[in-house]
């Protein structure tokens, strides 16, 4: 009897450790503040490798604030929060760049450097994050551009690209350091439906390759077309669901 109990306890411990090892993000009882205003309270959230999760909610419900907290643009002083191996409660300012190297961030408005070519936009990020070998930089830059379908457009300036192509550059930039998770804040917000579908399929492909993707969106047509796990910000709380869109 004691032996069975011992095996049961060991099994539970190993299962728990396995779940923790798979977790990219673990939040427990975390409040999210925007300056002095409490936006979300008692947030519990776990995101594992390879998961694709939609983050939904009305404007002002806390979606962007939650994402900003995850990449340490907003501080956290309560609860427990681990992101890509970093404890956000103990994170020092000098460690923030190392955290962000393991996170890819995609914005609604692309945020490309308009006075530089596509390749130069990627080189800028690579230099800022410690890349030094020019040959390796060239290989990596070409690899991510090919992955997002822009392998022949590295010489183009941002204004010479369509909105969808600019967002693909933004995704390539997010992939450059081989991150564990992509945080996408309304990545299809400025795009037409057909282009939005292309961006969604690209993000799903990234997720299927083993990276997690956490995507904030208002586009319920995309949520219905590409059903996945949903996290909703509502009335100052986080509500999680399974693979449901209704």
Secondary structure as GFF3:
##gff-version 3
##sequence-region A 1 246
A	DSSP	alpha_helix	2	22	.	.	.	ID=ss1
A	DSSP	beta_strand	23	34	.	.	.	ID=ss2
A	DSSP	beta_strand	37	48	.	.	.	ID=ss3
A	DSSP	beta_strand	52	56	.	.	.	ID=ss4
A	DSSP	alpha_helix	63	70	.	.	.	ID=ss5
A	DSSP	beta_strand	80	83	.	.	.	ID=ss6
A	DSSP	beta_strand	86	87	.	.	.	ID=ss7
A	DSSP	three_ten_helix	93	95	.	.	.	ID=ss8
A	DSSP	alpha_helix	96	101	.	.	.	ID=ss9
A	DSSP	beta_strand	103	106	.	.	.	ID=ss10
A	DSSP	alpha_helix	118	128	.	.	.	ID=ss11
A	DSSP	alpha_helix	134	147	.	.	.	ID=ss12
A	DSSP	three_ten_helix	158	160	.	.	.	ID=ss13
A	DSSP	alpha_helix	163	175	.	.	.	ID=ss14
A	DSSP	beta_strand	181	185	.	.	.	ID=ss15
A	DSSP	alpha_helix	193	208	.	.	.	ID=ss16
A	DSSP	beta_strand	212	216	.	.	.	ID=ss17
A	DSSP	alpha_helix	220	225	.	.	.	ID=ss18
A	DSSP	beta_strand	229	234	.	.	.	ID=ss19
A	DSSP	beta_strand	237	241	.	.	.	ID=ss20
###
